Amino acid sequence: MRALVYTAPRRLELLELADPEPKAGEVVVRIRAVGVCGSDLHGFLGRSKKRVPPLVLGHEFSGEVAVSDVAGDVATGARVAIYPIVSCGACEYCATQRDHLCPARQVYGLDFHGGLAEFATVPARCLFPIPRSMCFVEGSLVEPLANAIHVVKRCGDVRGRTGMVYGAGPIGMLCAFAAKQGGARAIAVVDRNTYRLTKTRELAADLAVDAATQDPLKSVLEWTQGRGVDFAIDAVGTAQCRQNSISGAASGGTVICIGLEDEVCTVDTRPIVTREVDVKGAYAYTRSDFVEAVSMLERKLLPWHSLVTNAGLHRGQAIFDELASGRSAILKAVFEI
């Protein structure tokens, strides 16, 4: 099979690899679409300790079942989105539908070859059917949208509330979108990329703050008449973004950290104590989040055509180079295979 292989920092090669052989309980999926996550980009840049070359990146993928010997579970030809977390299925977390927190979990494109290839073997329990009314590109968006849905749930009830999202990358945009779908009254989004800010305003943002020319904290506090937002989502992960998220939250508000740009951040914790600001992490998604994402996409609520740039595997190096430039107008890159 053809696969786009991460062979060294900033280097991808389109290579021929052996077709994968399914184990018991697995099927072979013919991959049709795979999205690029910010974590894939970190791997490409050599910043991910666990993404060790040679490795096929990609965990946001969909396709159709090509080979299935799993009796009664999934038929050949079925259209599926892939839940890319392979858990043990037996621990307390798996037993309570929190597979994403399983201590033994492994992830496609991180612990083993991922979706930037023609085929992959997938445990039957990681297959989520998608209807024929959804294309495979939409299927590849199930994973990042599920991630955003999970983040917003971690904020608590957002209905009628105000929020701030730091970072207008794909996950930040989808968090803003999911928050508005969840009933949030108004959302501010902060970024340095003016094109992304414009698209985020079209999608969900009520206030777009250009951090290159404006003071984000001052802008958000003025927007809320000094009160701060009810919830803030840091989809970047630098010390400054986390600090501004905490400082921009209202007393009793909630801050969700999902960005992982810096491994160690120093922040002033006094607002957490004196204003009772809750700070939480968010990682991945549950299976129910995946189901919600499929439903949202099936109902055509996400205007994905304006967000996605399509490409073939042969353009892998060029697409990743552009994404890494920091000046790219690509909002969400999806490879169709």
N, C-alpha and C positions, 0 to 999 in steps of 0.2 A: 504494500500500500504506500501511497505518497503521504508524507508527513512534513510539517514545518517544524524543524528541530532547533531548539536553542542550544547552540554548540559552544558559545563563549559569550562573555559580556558584550552586548550590542551586536551580536551576530546570530542570524537565523539562516538555516539552510534547508532547502526543499530536497528531501532525501527519500529513498526507497527503504522502507522497513518491512520486516516480516508481518504478515497478517496476524492479528491477535487470535489466540485460541481460547475459547470460553471454558471456564471451570464449571463445576456443578453449581446450579442456581444462577448462572450467568447467561446472557444473550450477547450476540454480536450486533452492534448498532452501526448502520451506515450513516455516518455523520453528514448532515446537510448544511448546518449553519453553526458558527461559533463566534461569540463575542469576545472582545478584548477587555479585560478588567484592569484597573489600575495596579492590582497586585501582579498581573502578568507583565505589565510594563516595568515594575520594580525588579522582577526577575530578569527581564531582558537587559536592564541596566546593571545587573550584577549586585543589586542591593538586598536580595532575598537570600537569607542563609540556607533555607530549605530547598530552594529551587537550584539544584546542582546539575550543570550540563554533563552529558547530553540529555535533554528532556523535551518532550512535547508539551508545550504550555496549553492553557485553555481549560476552563471549567464551566463556561456558560454555553452549553451546546444542546442541540436537538437533532433529530434524525428519524430514521425508520428502522425497525427491527429487521435485520438481514438473515440471521440464523437464530432459531429458538428451539431448544429441547426442553424448556421448562414447562412441564405439563400443566395445562389449565390456567396459566398465568398471563402470558402475552403471546400473541400470534405473530408470525412472520408478516411483515408489511405494516405493522402498527406504527403510527406516528407518535413520537414521544419526545418529551423534554426530560433532561437528565438531572436528577438530584445528585450533585457531585460529591456528597459526603458519604463515604462508606464507613459505617459504624459497626460495632461488635454485635449489636442486636440483643445483648443480654444484660448489660449493666443497668443501674438504677436510672440513668439518664435516657437510655434507649427505651426502657420500660415505661417511661413517663413522656414519651414523644418529644424528647429533647436530644435527638441523635446528634445535633450539632455541638453538644457539649460532651459527647462520649470521649473519655480519656484515650481510647484506642482509635479514634477516628482518623481516617486518611482521606485525602482530597485529590481529585483529578488535577493534573497539571502542577502538582506540588509534591506529592509523595510518589506518584507514578505518572506515566504518560497520560496526557489530557486530550482535549478535543480538536486540536489543530492538525487533524489527520483524517484520512478517509474512513477509518473504522476504529471502534473501541469495544472492548468487552465491558459489560455493565451488569451488576447484580439486578435481578428482576425487581427487587424491592426498591431500586433507585429509578425506576421508570415511571413517569407520569404521563398518561395519555393526553394528547392534544387533539382537538377536533379538526376536521378537514377545513373548517372555516378559518382556521389559523394557518398562516404560512410558517415555514421553518425559521425564518428570521424572527418572527414573533415568538416562536418556541425558544429561541436562544435568549430572548429577553425575559423569560420567566424567572431565571435565576437572579439577575440583578434587581428585578422588580420585587421579588420575594424578600430580598435583602432589605430594600427600602421599607417594605410593609412591616418587617420585623423591627426595624429601627423606630418607626413611628409608634408601634405598639409599646415599645419600651418607654415612650414619652408619657404613657397614660392616656387618658381621654383628652383628645385634642379638639373636640367639638367646641366651636365658638372661641377658641384660644388663638393667641398670636405666637408665631415661631420665627426662628432664625436658622438658616442653614449656612454653614461655612464651607465653601467649595462648590462650584458649579460644574464639577465633573459629572460623569454619568450617574454615580450613586447619589451625589448631592442633589442633582436635578430630580431624580426619581424619588428621593426623600421629600422634596418640596411638593412634588406631584401627589405622592401617597398621602401626605399630610392634608392637602386640600381635598382629596377624595374622602379623607376621614372626617371632614367637616371643619378643619381649621379656618378661622376667620380671615387671617392675613399672614403672609409669609415674607420675610426678608431673606435675600440670598446675597452672600458676599463672595467675590472672586476678583481676580486680576485680569481675566480674559474677557474683553468687552464683547466678543462675539458670543461666548457662552452665556454671559449675562443677558444679552438680548434674547437668546433662545429660551433661557429660563424664565424670563418675564413673559414670553409668549405661552409657555407651558403652565406656569404656576405662580411665579413670584409677583408680589404686590409692590415690593421695593427691591431694586437691584443696586447694590453698593459696589463701586469699583474701588477696591482696596489700593490700587496704584495711585489714585488721585484723591481719595476721600479717607477720612478717619472712620473705620467701620463701627467702632464702639460709639463714637459720638453720633454718627448717623442713625444708628439703631435706637439709641436712647432718645434722640430728638423725635424720631418717628413714633415712639411709644410715650411721648411726653414725660420722659424721665423715669418711667416705671420699669422698663425692661420687658423682655418677652417671656411668655409662659414656659416655652421650651426652646432649647437651642440644640442643634445637631452639628458637631464638629466632624465633617467629612474630609478633613485634611490631616490633622494630627501633628501640627507643630505647637511649640510652647505658646506662641502668640495667639494662634487660633483657639487653643483651649482656654487660655486666659481670657480672651475677649468673649468667648462663649459663656464662661462663668460670670464675668463682670457684666455682661449684657442680659443675663437672666434676671427676672423679677424675683423678689423675695418669695421663697416657697416654690420657686420654679425648678425645672429639670433640665439637666445637660446630659446629652448622650454622646459618648465618644466612639466613633467608628473608624476615623482616619488613623493611619499608622505611619505617617511620614517620619516622625522622630521616635526612636525607641525609648528615650528618656526625656521627660519634659519637667521643667520647674515652673510651678504656678503658685500664686498667692492663694492659700487655702482659707484665709479669713472669711471671705464671703460665703464659703460653703458652711462655715460654722455660724457666723453672726446673722446671715440671712436665710439659713436653712435651705441652701441650694443643693438639690440631689444630683449627684454625678454618677452616671452609670455607663457601663460598656455595653456594646451590642456586637454580636458576632453571628454572621450567616443568617440562618432562618430555620424555622421548624417545618415539618411536613404540611401543617395546616396553612402556613404562610405561602408555601408553594401552590397549594390548591387555590388560595385567594388570588395569587398572581395569574394563574391560568384563567380563572374566571374573569378577572379584570381585562385581560387581553382578548379573551373570547368576546366580551361585550364591546370591544373596540373603544375603550375609554382612553387609551394612551395613543396620542398622535405620533406614532413611532417613525413614520416616513420622514418627518422633518428632522429627526434626530440621528438617523442611521446613515453611515457611509458604507456601502457594500464593496467588497473586494474579493479577488480569488487568492488562493494560497501563493501563487507565483509573485504576488505583490507584498508578501509578508515583510521582507526587510524594509521596503520603502514605507509601508504603513507604520511600522513600529518606529522607524527613524523619525517620521513626521510627528507621531504622538510624543516622542521623547524630546522634541525640540522646544516644547513649552509654548510654541506660537501657533499650534495647529488649529485649524477651523473644524477639525473632525470632532464631533461630539461623542459618537459611539461607533466604533469600527466593528463590523460584523463580516467575517469571512464566509462566503458561500462555497460549498465544496461539491 
